[in-house]
Amino acid sequence: MFSSSGYDAHESVTFFSDAASGLRGVVAIHSTRLGPAFGGCRAWFYDNDEAALQDALRLSRGMSYKNAVAGLPLGGGKAVIIRKPGETVTPAQFEAFGRIVEQLGGRYITAEDVGVSMSDMIHVARSTAHVGGLPQAGQAAGGDPSPKTAYGVYCGILAAIQARLSTRSFSGLKIAVQGLGSVGRNLCERLHAAGAELVVADINAAACEAAQQRFGARVVPVGEILFQAVDVVAPCALGGILNAQTIPRIRAPIIAGGANNQLATAEDGQRLHDRHVLYAPDYVINAGGIICAAAEYLRTGSEDQVWARVARIEQTLAGVFLESVSTDTPPHLVADALALQRLSPAPRASSPAKGLAA
Ligand code: NAD
């Protein structure tokens, strides 16, 4: 465990199981240095338990960095529920998951992620108050975080095309979107409205067909979407897709999308930089959802204020790109440095020297 690749001085890792409902999973709390660890719950199919653990470790570390760069008073954590092939997660299992979250006493706050919806969170909320991403009440912030995530990605792509293509217009730009789930679909909607030409892929054929009909998108095979001759590739499915095998085949000058953990390893960020592909660090560009869920949970803003906060992702990324160019440092390292600066303990005030008092 302590020598595993995903371990990064995590504060705690909880393996949970609920015999009555058959629920199994992991909650990883990476850091509570800036506040309680906030991060979604993913329900996914894993080849083995080790893969589920590694996913929780990597995702929770990403949440610490994401929350720090977004300026939120929150730490980083993440939960994974291990799904069995052919089975969905039942309301009883989500309720049991809520009891696990409750037992952590507020050190971890949950919300939805891949494979988990807002209606699932309602079941979780039956057993714990430490939950975000619940249906919106009036003008207060809240609800499904995905539209906010997609808006943040849209704003981030704007920063990227400004930095690399010297334009702020999407008109006529070709953008490839990998994954047409909650984030990918919302992103396509915005990009289409702004005049972009879309190329899409998803393992779900119905989602591709819908994108073809609604946005006039060109559908390509799942294995080809990253390698399209487009202006921007926007990964919005799962992580680890930018690696030693895929990077040499990428033709787009920009990669900017909502998926978590897009880089398989830190070296892959350097590989992209060496190939002059501008990479928008995932945890910076996809912070819109957590900005919204945080405002809901902490009651720190209205819906309008949340949209305005999400829009600031453009500015943050523009700063990251600027520093990347001026120091010839890959953007993911610029972002990591920013996160670590905020995560590292403040230097202790030096105690007054003895004997100086009158
Ligand atoms: P989702 O489950 O709604 O959608 C994921 C989509 O990806 C599905 O349509 C699925 O069929 C598709 N997919 C899976 N494997 C694929 C493959 N190999 N090729 C193409 N498509 C594939 O999930 P989501 O909420 O849209 O999240 C997408 C990504 O964004 C995830 O990495 C998630 O962690 C990240 N993210 C989401 C949010 C949010 O607010 N939902 C916030 C931050 C980050």
Boltz pocket constraint, residues with backbone or C-beta under 6 A from the ligand:
constraints:
  - pocket:
      binder: B
      contacts: [[A, 112], [A, 113], [A, 114], [A, 115], [A, 145], [A, 146], [A, 147], [A, 149], [A, 178], [A, 179], [A, 180], [A, 181], [A, 182], [A, 183], [A, 184], [A, 201], [A, 202], [A, 203], [A, 204], [A, 207], [A, 222], [A, 235], [A, 236], [A, 237], [A, 238], [A, 239], [A, 258], [A, 259], [A, 260], [A, 286], [A, 287], [A, 289], [A, 290]]
      max_distance: 6.0
